Amino acid sequence: MSLATLDALRPTARPIIRPIPAPDAPPAPRAVRAVPEGTEARGFALYVGIDELKAAAAGTDLGEVVQALRKLAVDLVPGAETYASVALAPAGAGGRDVDVVRLALQDPAALAKRRQEVAAPTPEPKGGVVIDISRKRVLLDGETSPLTYKEFELLQFLVLREGRTIDRSEIIATLWADGEGEDVPNERTIDVHVRRLRSKLGAYEDIVRTVRGAGYRFDRHADVTIRWASTPSPDIF
């Protein structure tokens, strides 16, 4: 057999065809959860729980944090619009910072949770003093103290300004601002009102402390519990 015949019988090599990869497609946007059908997401709210002391300890302040977050949003999405609102709460309100922020800014989920907590019966502590701002009452070792309306107002006034020394003139100007229904006391008779309040606080009378020559101050102890109202206090603070 000739060489030409052998060459004709050999299989013809076929070129290997490799598929050309398609160009990388942009990633699909992440779907936002819990968006009802027929609606579209137009933005989001980010609740940040940072108080002024924590920011200062980190070498910054709340304004600087807000500006950094705004800049990040614009860097990621040019043209993004931002709005910042500072959440205020009574001093000593307690609880996790982010939960306090959500309540202060009227977050629907946080409000719903708070309503459930308020509706649920709360076991009363067996010992100590409970100042219940929401129900306008004081419990001493589980028993209700017979405070008058004005006596509770006086105690609440000091509690909402915890740690501050309040002079007698400020107490009169706030608690007797309308001057209706009873005689407006002078600075000396405020001492009488405080003395009556203390007498009804029994063994816990020292939570209302006299600062000689300055006024009065609420001092919280380890055995003192404060229950805050779910709505802002009508008191000015």
LUMTI-740203 format. One record per residue: residue number from 1; residue in one letter; x, y, z of N, C-alpha, C, CB in turn. Coordinates in pm, whole numbers, plus 50000, padded with zeros to 5 digits. Glycine has a CB too. Layout:
# LUMTI-740203
SITE   resi   resn    n.xx    n.yy    n.zz   ca.xx   ca.yy   ca.zz    c.xx    c.yy    c.zz   cb.xx   cb.yy   cb.zz
SITE    NUM      a       X       Y       Z       X       Y       Z       X       Y       Z       X       Y       Z
...
***
This chain:
# LUMTI-740203
SITE   resi   resn    n.xx    n.yy    n.zz   ca.xx   ca.yy   ca.zz    c.xx    c.yy    c.zz   cb.xx   cb.yy   cb.zz
SITE      1      m   50087   49881   50000   50000   50000   50000   50089   50122   50000   49902   50002   50124
SITE      2      s   50053   50212   49915   50137   50330   49898   50117   50427   50015   50106   50401   49765
SITE      3      l   50216   50516   50032   50206   50617   50136   50087   50708   50115   50333   50699   50143
SITE      4      a   50054   50736   49992   49937   50822   49964   49809   50757   50012   49925   50853   49816
SITE      5      t   49803   50622   49997   49682   50552   50042   49671   50554   50191   49681   50407   49992
SITE      6      l   49787   50536   50262   49784   50540   50408   49740   50676   50461   49920   50505   50464
SITE      7      d   49790   50781   50399   49750   50916   50442   49601   50939   50425   49827   51022   50363
SITE      8      a   49544   50881   50322   49402   50899   50297   49317   50829   50401   49365   50850   50160
SITE      9      l   49375   50716   50457   49297   50638   50554   49303   50696   50696   49346   50495   50555
SITE     10      r   49403   50779   50721   49415   50837   50855   49297   50933   50882   49551   50911   50870
SITE     11      p   49243   50933   51009   49132   51026   51039   49180   51171   51036   49071   50995   51178
SITE     12      t   49095   51254   50985   49128   51395   50975   49110   51463   51111   49041   51465   50867
SITE     13      a   49214   51531   51156   49205   51600   51287   49108   51717   51278   49344   51650   51333
SITE     14      r   49018   51723   51372   48919   51830   51375   48963   51938   51476   48777   51774   51413
SITE     15      p   48946   52062   51439   48984   52167   51534   48895   52168   51658   48979   52304   51465
SITE     16      i   48956   52193   51773   48879   52199   51899   48816   52337   51911   48970   52169   52023
SITE     17      i   48685   52339   51921   48611   52465   51932   48572   52487   52078   48484   52465   51840
SITE     18      r   48629   52589   52138   48597   52620   52279   48493   52733   52284   48727   52662   52359
SITE     19      p   48392   52719   52368   48290   52826   52376   48351   52954   52430   48172   52782   52465
SITE     20      i   48313   53063   52373   48360   53194   52419   48273   53239   52535   48357   53300   52303
SITE     21      p   48333   53261   52652   48249   53299   52768   48179   53433   52744   48335   53308   52895
SITE     22      a   48056   53440   52791   47981   53565   52779   48038   53668   52875   47829   53542   52807
SITE     23      p   48029   53794   52840   48079   53896   52933   48003   53892   53064   48067   54036   52870
SITE     24      d   48075   53926   53171   48013   53923   53304   47892   54014   53309   48114   53964   53413
SITE     25      a   47780   53957   53349   47656   54036   53362   47656   54104   53498   47529   53947   53344
SITE     26      p   47599   54222   53507   47593   54288   53638   47509   54206   53735   47533   54430   53625
SITE     27      p   47549   54200   53862   47472   54120   53958   47330   54173   53974   47542   54118   54095
SITE     28      a   47240   54080   53990   47100   54119   54009   47085   54190   54143   47005   53996   54002
SITE     29      p   47007   54296   54148   46989   54367   54276   46923   54277   54379   46906   54494   54257
SITE     30      r   46967   54294   54504   46906   54216   54611   46762   54260   54634   46987   54229   54740
SITE     31      a   46678   54163   54645   46537   54196   54671   46520   54240   54816   46444   54074   54640
SITE     32      v   46445   54344   54839   46417   54391   54975   46304   54307   55032   46381   54543   54977
SITE     33      r   46328   54252   55149   46226   54165   55208   46108   54245   55260   46287   54082   55321
SITE     34      a   45999   54179   55274   45877   54235   55335   45825   54358   55262   45904   54271   55480
SITE     35      v   45841   54360   55129   45782   54469   55050   45655   54415   54986   45883   54523   54941
SITE     36      p   45538   54466   55023   45413   54413   54968   45406   54429   54817   45293   54482   55034
SITE     37      e   45331   54341   54755   45313   54348   54610   45244   54479   54572   45232   54226   54559
SITE     38      g   45292   54538   54465   45236   54664   54420   45304   54786   54479   45091   54669   54453
SITE     39      t   45408   54764   54560   45483   54876   54617   45630   54864   54575   45470   54879   54772
SITE     40      e   45704   54968   54598   45846   54967   54569   45922   55032   54683   45876   55038   54437
SITE     41      a   46044   54984   54706   46127   55042   54812   46186   55173   54763   46240   54943   54855
SITE     42      r   46169   55277   54843   46220   55410   54807   46330   55457   54902   46106   55512   54808
SITE     43      g   46367   55375   54995   46470   55413   55091   46460   55325   55214   46457   55562   55128
SITE     44      f   46529   55364   55318   46526   55284   55440   46560   55374   55559   46625   55164   55432
SITE     45      a   46525   55326   55677   46562   55395   55801   46660   55308   55876   46436   55426   55889
SITE     46      l   46771   55365   55917   46873   55295   55994   46878   55357   56134   47013   55302   55924
SITE     47      y   46838   55281   56235   46840   55332   56372   46976   55303   56434   46725   55268   56457
SITE     48      v   47042   55406   56480   47176   55393   56538   47169   55429   56686   47279   55482   56464
SITE     49      g   47206   55335   56771   47203   55359   56915   47340   55399   56968   47153   55236   56988
SITE     50      i   47366   55528   56972   47492   55580   57026   47460   55704   57108   47596   55612   56911
SITE     51      d   47494   55702   57235   47472   55825   57313   47598   55912   57306   47436   55791   57460
SITE     52      e   47586   56032   57358   47695   56129   57346   47821   56083   57419   47651   56263   57400
SITE     53      l   47804   56012   57533   47920   55967   57608   47997   55859   57532   47877   55915   57745
SITE     54      k   47924   55767   57469   47992   55661   57393   48066   55721   57273   47891   55555   57345
SITE     55      a   48003   55818   57207   48069   55882   57093   48195   55954   57139   47974   55979   57023
SITE     56      a   48186   56025   57251   48302   56098   57303   48414   56003   57342   48262   56185   57423
SITE     57      a   48378   55887   57400   48479   55789   57440   48553   55733   57319   48415   55676   57519
SITE     58      a   48486   55733   57203   48547   55686   57079   48620   55797   57005   48442   55624   56989
SITE     59      g   48625   55917   57064   48695   56028   57002   48617   56099   56893   48822   55981   56947
SITE     60      t   48484   56094   56901   48403   56159   56799   48279   56218   56866   48362   56058   56687
SITE     61      d   48183   56261   56788   48055   56308   56841   47946   56267   56744   48056   56463   56862
SITE     62      l   47821   56286   56785   47709   56240   56703   47704   56309   56567   47578   56262   56777
SITE     63      g   47735   56439   56565   47734   56511   56438   47834   56453   56338   47765   56658   56461
SITE     64      e   47951   56417   56386   48053   56361   56298   48011   56224   56245   48188   56351   56371
SITE     65      v   47947   56144   56331   47900   56013   56287   47794   56028   56178   47843   55933   56406
SITE     66      v   47702   56123   56198   47597   56146   56099   47657   56187   55965   47499   56254   56148
SITE     67      q   47753   56279   55968   47815   56324   55843   47889   56211   55773   47911   56440   55871
SITE     68      a   47953   56123   55849   48024   56010   55789   47927   55914   55721   48107   55935   55894
SITE     69      l   47813   55888   55786   47714   55799   55725   47652   55861   55600   47603   55766   55827
SITE     70      r   47628   55992   55604   47576   56060   55486   47674   56051   55369   47545   56207   55518
SITE     71      k   47801   56072   55399   47903   56067   55294   47911   55926   55234   48041   56109   55349
SITE     72      l   47902   55823   55320   47907   55686   55271   47790   55659   55177   47904   55587   55388
SITE     73      a   47671   55705   55211   47555   55683   55126   47573   55747   54989   47429   55737   55193
SITE     74      v   47626   55870   54988   47646   55941   54860   47759   55877   54780   47675   56090   54885
SITE     75      d   47862   55827   54849   47972   55760   54779   47922   55632   54712   48086   55728   54876
SITE     76      l   47835   55560   54780   47784   55435   54723   47681   55461   54614   47721   55350   54832
SITE     77      v   47595   55558   54638   47490   55590   54541   47488   55742   54521   47349   55538   54590
SITE     78      p   47560   55792   54420   47559   55937   54397   47417   55988   54378   47645   55972   54274
SITE     79      g   47387   56098   54444   47252   56153   54436   47160   56105   54545   47193   56120   54304
SITE     80      a   47209   56016   54633   47125   55968   54743   47089   56083   54836   47196   55854   54822
SITE     81      e   46965   56087   54879   46918   56191   54968   46913   56135   55111   46778   56244   54924
SITE     82      t   46953   56214   55207   46953   56168   55346   46884   56269   55435   47096   56142   55394
SITE     83      y   46835   56218   55546   46773   56303   55649   46806   56241   55784   46617   56316   55628
SITE     84      a   46856   56319   55876   46894   56270   56008   46808   56334   56114   47044   56297   56037
SITE     85      s   46769   56256   56214   46690   56306   56326   46749   56250   56455   46540   56268   56311
SITE     86      v   46770   56335   56553   46827   56293   56681   46715   56248   56772   46910   56407   56746
SITE     87      a   46732   56131   56834   46631   56079   56927   46661   56126   57067   46626   55924   56921
SITE     88      l   46562   56186   57133   46577   56234   57270   46496   56146   57364   46533   56382   57282
SITE     89      a   46549   56121   57481   46480   56041   57581   46511   56098   57718   46520   55890   57572
SITE     90      p   46422   56076   57815   46452   56124   57951   46582   56065   58002   46337   56088   58046
SITE     91      a   46659   56145   58073   46785   56097   58130   46757   55980   58222   46858   56210   58206
SITE     92      g   46837   55875   58207   46821   55757   58291   46709   55667   58249   46799   55799   58430
SITE     93      a   46660   55680   58124   46549   55597   58080   46585   55450   58079   46504   55639   57941
SITE     94      g   46714   55417   58067   46755   55277   58070   46724   55205   57941   46688   55207   58184
SITE     95      g   46760   55077   57936   46735   54997   57817   46845   55012   57713   46603   55035   57756
SITE     96      r   46839   54927   57609   46938   54933   57501   46921   55064   57424   46923   54811   57407
SITE     97      d   47033   55124   57388   47028   55253   57318   46942   55246   57192   47169   55298   57282
SITE     98      v   46959   55140   57113   46887   55133   56986   46736   55117   57009   46940   55016   56900
SITE     99      d   46697   55050   57118   46554   55036   57148   46495   55170   57190   46532   54931   57259
SITE    100      v   46573   55247   57269   46527   55380   57310   46511   55469   57186   46627   55444   57410
SITE    101      v   46607   55459   57092   46599   55538   56969   46476   55501   56888   46726   55518   56884
SITE    102      r   46450   55374   56873   46334   55330   56792   46203   55379   56852   46332   55177   56781
SITE    103      l   46193   55375   56985   46072   55424   57049   46058   55575   57034   46071   55387   57197
SITE    104      a   46169   55646   57054   46165   55792   57045   46127   55839   56905   46299   55851   57084
SITE    105      l   46168   55763   56802   46139   55801   56664   46015   55731   56610   46258   55769   56576
SITE    106      q   45937   55671   56700   45807   55615   56665   45816   55503   56562   45716   55725   56614
SITE    107      d   45914   55414   56579   45923   55297   56491   45802   55207   56516   46057   55219   56516
SITE    108      p   45724   55173   56412   45600   55097   56433   45622   54965   56505   45534   55071   56301
SITE    109      a   45726   54890   56469   45750   54761   56533   45784   54778   56680   45862   54685   56462
SITE    110      a   45864   54880   56712   45901   54904   56852   45779   54949   56933   46012   55010   56861
SITE    111      l   45694   55032   56873   45574   55077   56943   45479   54960   56970   45502   55184   56861
SITE    112      a   45465   54870   56871   45378   54754   56888   45429   54664   57001   45367   54675   56757
SITE    113      k   45561   54646   57006   45620   54565   57112   45597   54628   57248   45769   54544   57088
SITE    114      r   45613   54761   57257   45592   54830   57383   45447   54819   57429   45632   54977   57371
SITE    115      r   45353   54830   57334   45212   54817   57372   45184   54678   57430   45120   54843   57249
SITE    116      q   45248   54575   57373   45229   54439   57425   45287   54427   57565   45294   54337   57332
SITE    117      e   45403   54491   57587   45466   54484   57718   45382   54556   57823   45606   54544   57714
SITE    118      v   45325   54669   57784   45242   54745   57878   45114   54669   57911   45207   54884   57820
SITE    119      a   45058   54600   57809   44934   54525   57830   44956   54401   57916   44873   54485   57697
SITE    120      a   45076   54343   57906   45104   54221   57982   45123   54254   58130   45231   54150   57927
SITE    121      p   45069   54171   58218   45088   54196   58361   45234   54184   58401   45004   54100   58444
SITE    122      t   45282   54278   58478   45421   54279   58523   45426   54238   58669   45486   54418   58503
SITE    123      p   45503   54134   58702   45513   54094   58843   45573   54206   58927   45597   53965   58858
SITE    124      e   45511   54232   59039   45561   54338   59126   45681   54288   59205   45450   54387   59221
SITE    125      p   45786   54369   59216   45900   54328   59298   45860   54318   59445   46017   54428   59281
SITE    126      k   45923   54227   59515   45888   54206   59655   45952   54309   59747   45928   54068   59699
SITE    127      g   46064   54366   59704   46132   54462   59788   46175   54585   59711   46251   54399   59853
SITE    128      g   46213   54689   59784   46258   54810   59718   46146   54906   59688   46330   54776   59593
SITE    129      v   46181   55013   59618   46083   55114   59583   46068   55117   59431   46123   55254   59637
SITE    130      v   45944   55120   59385   45913   55128   59243   45841   55260   59217   45825   55007   59196
SITE    131      i   45900   55345   59133   45837   55470   59094   45778   55448   58956   45938   55592   59095
SITE    132      d   45649   55431   58950   45579   55395   58826   45524   55523   58761   45463   55292   58853
SITE    133      i   45602   55578   58668   45561   55700   58600   45436   55676   58516   45675   55754   58512
SITE    134      s   45426   55557   58456   45313   55529   58367   45181   55523   58442   45336   55397   58293
SITE    135      r   45182   55471   58565   45058   55457   58643   45044   55559   58755   45050   55318   58701
SITE    136      k   45142   55647   58767   45136   55753   58867   45122   55696   59008   45021   55848   58838
SITE    137      r   45214   55606   59043   45208   55548   59177   45349   55509   59221   45114   55425   59181
SITE    138      v   45363   55489   59353   45489   55447   59412   45463   55325   59498   45554   55563   59496
SITE    139      l   45544   55220   59479   45533   55099   59558   45653   55090   59651   45525   54973   59468
SITE    140      l   45626   55065   59778   45730   55047   59878   45723   54904   59928   45716   55149   59995
SITE    141      d   45823   54824   59893   45824   54682   59930   45693   54612   59890   45847   54666   60080
SITE    142      g   45645   54647   59772   45525   54583   59719   45394   54647   59758   45522   54443   59762
SITE    143      e   45397   54744   59849   45275   54810   59893   45268   54951   59834   45269   54816   60049
SITE    144      t   45147   54993   59795   45129   55125   59736   45138   55233   59842   44994   55133   59663
SITE    145      s   45224   55332   59815   45238   55444   59907   45126   55544   59882   45377   55513   59892
SITE    146      p   45064   55598   59989   44948   55688   59972   44986   55831   59937   44865   55689   60098
SITE    147      l   45058   55849   59826   45097   55983   59784   44977   56056   59724   45214   55977   59682
SITE    148      t   44968   56185   59754   44868   56268   59688   44915   56297   59545   44844   56400   59767
SITE    149      y   44824   56352   59464   44860   56385   59325   44978   56482   59321   44740   56446   59251
SITE    150      k   44974   56585   59407   45080   56685   59406   45212   56627   59458   45038   56806   59489
SITE    151      e   45203   56536   59554   45325   56473   59605   45391   56387   59497   45294   56388   59729
SITE    152      f   45309   56316   59420   45367   56237   59312   45426   56328   59204   45261   56143   59250
SITE    153      e   45357   56438   59175   45411   56533   59079   45548   56585   59122   45315   56650   59061
SITE    154      l   45562   56613   59249   45689   56662   59302   45798   56557   59287   45673   56702   59450
SITE    155      l   45764   56432   59321   45862   56324   59306   45898   56303   59160   45808   56194   59367
SITE    156      q   45797   56301   59073   45823   56282   58930   45909   56395   58875   45690   56275   58853
SITE    157      f   45884   56517   58920   45961   56632   58876   46110   56611   58905   45912   56760   58946
SITE    158      l   46141   56559   59023   46281   56534   59059   46338   56414   58985   46293   56513   59209
SITE    159      v   46255   56310   58968   46302   56189   58898   46341   56220   58754   46193   56080   58900
SITE    160      l   46261   56302   58686   46289   56335   58547   46414   56420   58533   46170   56407   58486
SITE    161      r   46461   56475   58644   46584   56555   58641   46691   56488   58728   46556   56700   58692
SITE    162      e   46693   56359   58722   46782   56279   58807   46926   56331   58802   46778   56132   58764
SITE    163      g   46982   56348   58921   47120   56394   58931   47135   56544   58937   47196   56342   58816
SITE    164      r   47030   56619   58900   47036   56765   58904   46982   56815   59037   46956   56827   58788
SITE    165      t   47043   56919   59090   46989   56985   59208   46892   57093   59162   47102   57045   59296
SITE    166      i   46766   57084   59208   46661   57175   59165   46630   57272   59278   46532   57097   59123
SITE    167      d   46635   57402   59249   46606   57498   59355   46455   57512   59372   46670   57635   59325
SITE    168      r   46417   57568   59484   46276   57576   59520   46196   57662   59422   46262   57632   59661
SITE    169      s   46256   57767   59371   46183   57856   59280   46146   57784   59151   46267   57982   59248
SITE    170      e   46234   57694   59104   46203   57619   58981   46089   57521   59005   46327   57543   58932
SITE    171      i   46086   57460   59124   45976   57369   59157   45843   57444   59157   45999   57302   59295
SITE    172      i   45842   57561   59220   45718   57640   59226   45676   57683   59086   45736   57764   59317
SITE    173      a   45770   57731   59006   45738   57783   58873   45680   57676   58782   45861   57843   58809
SITE    174      t   45716   57549   58805   45667   57442   58719   45541   57376   58773   45776   57338   58700
SITE    175      l   45545   57334   58899   45434   57257   58954   45314   57343   58993   45481   57181   59073
SITE    176      w   45337   57470   59015   45227   57560   59048   45215   57671   58943   45247   57621   59188
SITE    177      a   45245   57636   58818   45246   57737   58711   45109   57796   58686   45299   57675   58582
SITE    178      d   45001   57713   58694   44868   57766   58666   44811   57845   58783   44774   57653   58629
SITE    179      g   44855   57810   58905   44808   57883   59023   44661   57862   59052   44834   58028   59006
SITE    180      e   44603   57754   58997   44460   57730   59016   44439   57615   59115   44392   57697   58881
SITE    181      g   44331   57625   59190   44289   57516   59276   44354   57513   59413   44316   57389   59209
SITE    182      e   44464   57580   59434   44528   57582   59564   44621   57702   59571   44604   57450   59590
SITE    183      d   44658   57735   59693   44748   57848   59712   44887   57812   59661   44753   57889   59860
SITE    184      v   44948   57909   59595   45084   57889   59547   45179   57902   59664   45121   57990   59434
SITE    185      p   45262   57800   59691   45351   57808   59807   45468   57902   59782   45404   57670   59841
SITE    186      n   45531   57944   59889   45656   58017   59875   45771   57918   59893   45666   58136   59978
SITE    187      e   45892   57968   59886   46007   57878   59890   46020   57806   60024   46134   57955   59861
SITE    188      r   45973   57870   60130   45981   57805   60260   45883   57690   60273   45957   57905   60370
SITE    189      t   45762   57709   60221   45662   57602   60235   45691   57484   60142   45522   57658   60207
SITE    190      i   45780   57500   60044   45822   57386   59963   45887   57281   60052   45919   57431   59851
SITE    191      d   45958   57328   60155   46020   57233   60248   45915   57146   60316   46102   57309   60354
SITE    192      v   45798   57204   60343   45690   57127   60405   45641   57019   60310   45574   57220   60447
SITE    193      h   45623   57054   60183   45579   56956   60083   45680   56842   60070   45558   57024   59946
SITE    194      v   45809   56876   60071   45913   56773   60060   45913   56685   60184   46053   56838   60040
SITE    195      r   45894   56744   60301   45893   56667   60425   45776   56567   60426   45884   56762   60547
SITE    196      r   45660   56609   60377   45545   56518   60370   45571   56404   60272   45418   56593   60331
SITE    197      l   45633   56440   60160   45667   56337   60061   45762   56235   60121   45730   56400   59934
SITE    198      r   45864   56281   60188   45961   56190   60248   45897   56098   60353   46074   56269   60311
SITE    199      s   45805   56155   60428   45742   56074   60533   45667   55955   60473   45646   56160   60616
SITE    200      k   45617   55972   60350   45544   55864   60285   45635   55768   60207   45440   55921   60191
SITE    201      l   45761   55805   60195   45858   55715   60132   45923   55622   60234   45967   55796   60060
SITE    202      g   45896   55646   60361   45943   55555   60466   46093   55537   60466   45877   55422   60451
SITE    203      a   46136   55410   60461   46279   55378   60468   46356   55428   60347   46298   55229   60483
SITE    204      y   46285   55471   60243   46351   55516   60120   46347   55668   60104   46286   55450   59998
SITE    205      e   46327   55738   60216   46312   55883   60209   46437   55953   60156   46279   55938   60347
SITE    206      d   46554   55885   60167   46678   55952   60125   46696   55956   59974   46796   55883   60187
SITE    207      i   46599   55901   59896   46610   55918   59751   46582   56063   59713   46513   55823   59677
SITE    208      v   46513   56136   59801   46495   56281   59783   46592   56348   59879   46345   56326   59810
SITE    209      r   46699   56400   59825   46808   56452   59906   46805   56605   59911   46942   56403   59851
SITE    210      t   46831   56658   60028   46843   56803   60043   46988   56845   60018   46797   56847   60184
SITE    211      v   47004   56939   59928   47137   56998   59904   47135   57134   59971   47170   57010   59747
SITE    212      r   47204   57145   60082   47195   57264   60166   47227   57391   60087   47291   57251   60286
SITE    213      g   47135   57487   60096   47154   57615   60031   47129   57614   59881   47290   57663   60056
SITE    214      a   47092   57496   59825   47073   57488   59679   46936   57436   59640   47178   57399   59618
SITE    215      g   46884   57335   59709   46754   57280   59673   46746   57131   59700   46724   57308   59527
SITE    216      y   46684   57058   59605   46660   56915   59624   46707   56837   59501   46510   56887   59652
SITE    217      r   46739   56709   59525   46788   56625   59417   46738   56482   59438   46942   56629   59409
SITE    218      f   46703   56415   59327   46667   56273   59333   46793   56190   59316   46562   56237   59223
SITE    219      d   46818   56102   59411   46933   56011   59406   46881   55869   59397   47025   56029   59530
SITE    220      r   46913   55803   59286   46866   55665   59269   46960   55568   59342   46857   55629   59118
SITE    221      h   46900   55468   59409   46975   55363   59474   46961   55234   59395   46928   55344   59620
SITE    222      a   47037   55133   59435   47029   55004   59366   46893   54939   59384   47138   54909   59419
SITE    223      d   46821   54973   59492   46690   54911   59517   46575   54998   59466   46673   54884   59666
SITE    224      v   46604   55092   59376   46502   55179   59319   46479   55140   59173   46542   55329   59330
SITE    225      t   46353   55118   59137   46315   55086   59000   46224   55196   58948   46245   54947   58990
SITE    226      i   46249   55241   58826   46165   55343   58764   46098   55282   58641   46248   55471   58726
SITE    227      r   45969   55291   58635   45894   55244   58518   45850   55366   58439   45772   55156   58559
SITE    228      w   45903   55375   58318   45876   55492   58236   45748   55475   58158   45991   55519   58141
SITE    229      a   45681   55584   58129   45560   55582   58047   45597   55554   57903   45483   55716   58058
SITE    230      s   45504   55493   57827   45529   55464   57685   45514   55588   57599   45434   55356   57635
SITE    231      t   45455   55694   57656   45443   55821   57585   45521   55926   57661   45294   55863   57568
SITE    232      p   45563   56035   57594   45640   56137   57663   45567   56195   57782   45677   56247   57567
SITE    233      s   45641   56225   57887   45581   56284   58006   45531   56424   57975   45682   56286   58123
SITE    234      p   45417   56463   58033   45370   56601   58014   45458   56702   58087   45226   56615   58061
SITE    235      d   45542   56652   58176   45631   56740   58249   45734   56800   58153   45702   56664   58364
SITE    236      i   45786   56917   58189   45885   56985   58105   46023   56942   58152   45869   57141   58111
SITE    237      f   46101   56887   58063   46235   56846   58102   46328   56859   57983   46235   56701   58156
***
